[in-house]
């Protein structure tokens, strides 16, 4: 018998002053059985950082033809393709060929080693941006994971402040490319 996805709900009060985007997001996040809490929360973080009325979760883990998140306009043009983790050049090149812009949120304890080994090939992909999320940030995000989550989020000057109850996190990514 195949394991089913866990359904998580997140309510987010978002104030993104860098992009003048303000919204209340009520998200349903299907967590694949093989997906860790860290990856699910990085996926949620990527959604918050790129929130848009057309942004949606893709199948990602279970379907290589889809992004972890993507933004598709009314003409079915993929404006934004978002991936997570430490991916190989082949998958990122394919994403760059299909989308107008690609963002990779790299994370994990070996992300910096992965970058040192991959950067020469990945720098050739001009549609690709890469942001590094520290292991400490990932660990802190995972502690906030739950079936029902409520967040207040403020983004200003590249800093993201995420509040859940009495817990507040400062989240900053490092731009690699």
C-alpha positions as CSV (number, residue, x, y, z in Angstrom):
1,X,0.0,0.0,0.0
2,X,1.4,3.4,-1.0
3,X,1.8,6.0,1.6
4,X,-0.3,9.2,1.2
5,X,0.8,12.8,1.4
6,X,0.3,14.6,4.7
7,X,-1.9,17.7,4.3
8,X,-0.6,20.8,6.1
9,X,-2.3,24.2,6.3
10,X,-0.6,27.5,6.6
11,X,-2.2,30.9,7.1
12,X,0.3,33.8,6.5
13,X,-0.2,37.5,6.9
14,X,2.4,38.8,4.5
15,X,3.8,42.3,4.2
16,X,6.5,42.4,1.6
17,X,7.7,46.0,1.6
18,X,10.5,45.3,-0.9
19,X,8.0,44.4,-3.6
20,X,4.9,46.3,-2.3
21,X,3.0,43.0,-2.0
22,X,0.6,42.6,0.9
23,X,-1.7,39.6,1.2
24,X,-3.2,37.0,3.5
25,X,-2.2,33.6,2.2
26,X,-4.2,30.5,3.1
27,X,-2.1,27.6,1.7
28,X,-2.6,23.9,1.6
29,X,0.7,22.1,1.4
30,X,0.8,18.4,0.5
31,X,3.9,16.9,2.1
32,X,5.1,13.9,0.1
33,X,5.9,10.8,2.3
34,X,9.6,11.2,1.4
35,X,9.7,14.9,2.0
36,X,11.3,16.1,5.3
37,X,9.9,18.9,7.5
38,X,12.9,21.0,6.5
39,X,12.2,20.6,2.7
40,X,8.5,21.4,3.3
41,X,9.3,24.5,5.3
42,X,11.9,25.6,2.7
43,X,9.2,25.2,0.1
44,X,6.9,27.4,2.2
45,X,9.7,29.9,2.6
46,X,10.2,30.0,-1.2
47,X,6.5,30.6,-1.6
48,X,6.6,33.5,0.9
49,X,9.6,35.1,-0.8
50,X,8.0,34.9,-4.3
51,X,4.3,35.3,-3.4
52,X,2.2,36.2,-6.4
53,X,-1.4,35.6,-7.4
54,X,-0.2,33.1,-10.0
55,X,2.4,31.2,-7.9
56,X,1.4,27.6,-7.1
57,X,2.9,24.5,-5.7
58,X,4.0,22.0,-8.3
59,X,4.4,18.2,-7.8
60,X,8.1,18.7,-7.5
61,X,9.2,15.6,-5.6
62,X,6.9,13.2,-7.3
63,X,7.1,14.6,-10.9
64,X,10.3,15.7,-12.6
65,X,8.3,17.6,-15.2
66,X,7.1,20.1,-12.6
67,X,8.9,22.5,-10.4
68,X,8.6,22.6,-6.6
69,X,6.8,25.9,-7.2
70,X,6.0,27.8,-10.4
71,X,4.3,30.8,-11.7
72,X,2.3,30.3,-14.9
73,X,0.5,33.2,-16.5
74,X,-2.8,33.2,-18.3
75,X,-1.1,32.4,-21.6
76,X,0.5,29.3,-20.0
77,X,3.9,30.8,-20.1
78,X,6.1,29.7,-17.2
79,X,7.3,33.0,-15.8
80,X,9.0,31.6,-12.7
81,X,10.3,28.1,-11.9
82,X,11.5,27.5,-8.4
83,X,13.5,24.5,-7.3
84,X,14.9,23.4,-3.9
85,X,18.0,21.6,-2.7
86,X,21.2,20.7,-4.5
87,X,20.2,19.9,-8.0
88,X,22.3,18.8,-11.0
89,X,23.0,21.0,-14.0
90,X,20.8,18.9,-16.2
91,X,17.5,19.5,-14.3
92,X,18.3,23.2,-13.9
93,X,19.2,23.6,-17.6
94,X,15.9,22.0,-18.5
95,X,14.1,24.4,-16.2
96,X,15.9,27.4,-17.8
97,X,14.8,26.2,-21.2
98,X,11.2,26.1,-20.1
99,X,10.8,29.2,-17.9
100,X,11.6,32.9,-18.2
101,X,13.3,32.9,-14.8
102,X,14.6,30.1,-12.5
103,X,15.4,30.3,-8.8
104,X,17.1,27.5,-6.8
105,X,16.9,27.7,-3.0
106,X,19.9,25.6,-2.0
107,X,20.0,24.2,1.5
108,X,21.4,21.3,3.5
109,X,24.6,20.7,5.4
110,X,26.6,20.0,2.2
111,X,25.1,22.9,0.2
112,X,28.4,25.0,0.2
113,X,30.4,21.9,-1.0
114,X,27.8,21.3,-3.7
115,X,28.1,24.9,-4.8
116,X,31.9,24.8,-5.0
117,X,31.6,21.7,-7.2
118,X,28.8,23.0,-9.4
119,X,29.3,26.7,-9.8
120,X,31.4,26.7,-13.0
121,X,28.7,24.8,-14.9
122,X,25.7,26.7,-13.3
123,X,27.2,30.1,-14.0
124,X,26.5,29.5,-17.7
125,X,22.8,29.4,-17.0
126,X,21.9,33.1,-17.3
127,X,18.2,32.7,-16.3
128,X,19.2,31.0,-13.0
129,X,19.5,32.6,-9.6
130,X,20.7,30.7,-6.6
131,X,20.0,31.5,-3.0
132,X,21.6,29.7,-0.1
133,X,19.6,29.0,3.1
134,X,21.8,28.2,6.1
135,X,21.4,25.0,8.0
136,X,20.6,26.9,11.2
137,X,17.7,28.6,9.4
138,X,16.5,25.3,8.1
139,X,16.6,23.7,11.6
140,X,14.7,26.7,13.0
141,X,12.0,26.5,10.3
142,X,11.6,22.7,10.9
143,X,10.7,23.4,14.5
144,X,7.8,25.5,13.3
145,X,6.4,22.8,11.0
146,X,3.0,21.5,11.9
147,X,-0.3,20.4,10.4
148,X,-1.8,23.8,11.1
149,X,0.5,26.9,11.0
150,X,-0.1,30.6,11.5
151,X,2.6,33.1,10.6
152,X,3.0,36.8,10.4
153,X,5.7,37.7,7.9
154,X,7.4,41.0,7.1
155,X,10.0,41.5,4.4
156,X,12.0,44.6,4.2
157,X,15.6,45.3,2.9
158,X,16.1,41.7,2.0
159,X,15.3,40.5,5.6
160,X,12.4,38.3,6.3
161,X,10.9,38.3,9.8
162,X,8.7,35.3,10.4
163,X,6.6,35.1,13.6
164,X,4.7,32.1,14.9
165,X,3.2,32.6,18.3
166,X,6.0,33.7,20.6
167,X,8.7,32.6,18.2
168,X,10.3,35.1,15.8
169,X,12.9,34.2,13.2
170,X,15.1,36.5,11.1
171,X,15.6,34.7,7.8
172,X,18.2,35.9,5.3
173,X,19.4,34.1,2.3
174,X,22.9,34.4,0.7
175,X,22.9,35.1,-3.0
176,X,25.3,32.7,-4.8
177,X,24.3,33.6,-8.3
